Amino acid sequence: MTNLYRNIFLILIFIISCSKKTNSNIYNQNEYKNFLTYSNTKENKTWESYCTNCHNKNINHIGINEINYWEKTAKKDIDTLLYNVFNGYSGDYGIMPPKGSCYECSEIDIKNSIYYLFYLSTKYKKENNN
């Protein structure tokens, strides 16, 4: 029953987020900026254990070095991205398994990993003058 309530909650967040008319670019969101101001950018165990398997640079999936992809994806708000990662997503570039295969991860773990991915992509862009 708990999963039912969680899924209903995530669907409501998704619906509400779709109706927003504000600038939803993740780089402009206060929550992302707050993430950057704390020590969250030093390491992320969820990222290192799960996300890096598919999103590290120079791999066959969408790595942090795919700057254009992440800049386009950044235009979605965090609620949409969290919903897609939490529930799984199938798109033009492959399949994102539910929770990125981190079934014991909390929503906060996943949200911070999403922010960490955008942080790493931006860092990669700066370091490589893209």
C-alpha positions as CSV (number, residue, x, y, z in Angstrom):
1,M,0.0,0.0,0.0
2,T,2.9,2.3,0.7
3,N,4.1,2.0,-2.9
4,L,0.6,3.0,-4.1
5,Y,0.7,6.2,-2.0
6,R,4.2,7.0,-3.2
7,N,3.3,6.5,-6.8
8,I,0.2,8.7,-6.5
9,F,2.3,11.3,-4.8
10,L,4.9,11.2,-7.6
11,I,2.2,11.4,-10.3
12,L,0.7,14.4,-8.6
13,I,4.1,16.1,-8.5
14,F,4.6,15.3,-12.2
15,I,1.2,16.8,-13.1
16,I,1.7,19.9,-11.0
17,S,5.2,20.3,-12.4
18,C,3.8,20.1,-16.0
19,S,1.5,23.0,-15.3
20,K,4.3,25.3,-14.1
21,K,5.0,28.3,-16.3
22,T,8.2,29.3,-14.6
23,N,11.8,28.9,-15.7
24,S,12.3,25.3,-14.9
25,N,15.9,25.0,-16.1
26,I,17.6,23.0,-13.5
27,Y,20.7,25.3,-13.4
28,N,18.5,28.2,-12.4
29,Q,16.6,26.4,-9.7
30,N,17.3,27.5,-6.1
31,E,17.5,23.9,-4.9
32,Y,20.3,23.1,-7.4
33,K,22.1,26.3,-6.4
34,N,21.8,25.3,-2.8
35,F,23.1,21.8,-3.6
36,L,26.2,23.5,-5.0
37,T,26.8,25.6,-2.0
38,Y,27.1,22.7,0.4
39,S,29.7,19.9,0.4
40,N,27.5,17.9,-1.9
41,T,29.9,18.2,-4.8
42,K,32.8,16.5,-3.2
43,E,31.4,13.0,-3.5
44,N,28.1,11.1,-4.0
45,K,28.1,7.5,-3.0
46,T,24.9,6.8,-5.0
47,W,26.4,8.2,-8.1
48,E,29.7,6.3,-7.6
49,S,27.9,3.0,-6.9
50,Y,25.1,3.1,-9.5
51,C,24.9,6.1,-11.9
52,T,28.5,6.1,-13.1
53,N,27.9,2.7,-14.7
54,C,25.9,4.4,-17.4
55,H,26.6,8.1,-17.1
56,N,30.4,8.3,-16.7
57,K,32.2,9.9,-19.6
58,N,33.2,8.1,-22.8
59,I,30.9,5.1,-22.5
60,N,28.2,3.8,-24.8
61,H,25.4,5.4,-22.8
62,I,24.7,9.1,-22.1
63,G,27.8,10.2,-20.2
64,I,28.5,13.4,-18.5
65,N,30.5,14.4,-21.5
66,E,27.4,14.6,-23.7
67,I,27.0,18.3,-23.0
68,N,24.3,19.1,-25.5
69,Y,22.1,16.3,-24.2
70,W,22.4,17.4,-20.5
71,E,21.8,21.1,-21.4
72,K,18.6,20.1,-23.2
73,T,17.6,17.8,-20.3
74,A,18.3,20.6,-17.8
75,K,15.3,22.5,-19.3
76,K,13.1,20.0,-17.5
77,D,12.3,20.6,-13.9
78,I,13.7,18.4,-11.1
79,D,10.2,16.9,-10.4
80,T,10.0,15.5,-14.0
81,L,13.6,14.2,-13.9
82,L,13.0,12.6,-10.4
83,Y,9.8,11.0,-11.6
84,N,11.5,9.6,-14.7
85,V,14.5,8.2,-12.7
86,F,12.4,6.9,-9.9
87,N,10.0,5.1,-12.1
88,G,12.2,4.3,-15.1
89,Y,12.2,5.9,-18.5
90,S,12.6,4.7,-22.1
91,G,13.8,7.2,-24.6
92,D,15.6,7.7,-27.8
93,Y,19.0,6.9,-26.2
94,G,18.0,3.8,-24.2
95,I,16.3,2.7,-21.0
96,M,16.7,4.2,-17.6
97,P,15.9,1.4,-15.1
98,P,13.7,2.3,-12.1
99,K,15.8,4.1,-9.5
100,G,18.8,3.6,-11.8
101,S,18.9,0.1,-10.4
102,C,19.5,1.5,-6.9
103,Y,16.4,-0.1,-5.3
104,E,17.4,0.8,-1.8
105,C,17.9,4.5,-2.6
106,S,15.6,7.1,-1.2
107,E,14.1,9.9,-3.2
108,I,16.7,12.3,-1.6
109,D,19.5,10.0,-2.7
110,I,18.2,10.0,-6.3
111,K,17.6,13.7,-6.4
112,N,21.1,14.5,-5.1
113,S,22.5,12.1,-7.7
114,I,20.6,14.0,-10.4
115,Y,22.0,17.3,-9.2
116,Y,25.5,15.7,-9.0
117,L,25.2,14.5,-12.6
118,F,24.4,18.1,-13.8
119,Y,27.2,19.4,-11.6
120,L,29.7,16.9,-13.2
121,S,28.5,17.7,-16.7
122,T,29.0,21.4,-16.1
123,K,32.4,20.7,-14.6
124,Y,33.4,18.6,-17.6
125,K,32.3,21.4,-20.0
126,K,34.4,24.0,-18.1
127,E,37.5,21.7,-18.0
128,N,37.2,20.9,-21.7
129,N,36.3,24.4,-22.9
130,N,33.1,23.2,-24.5
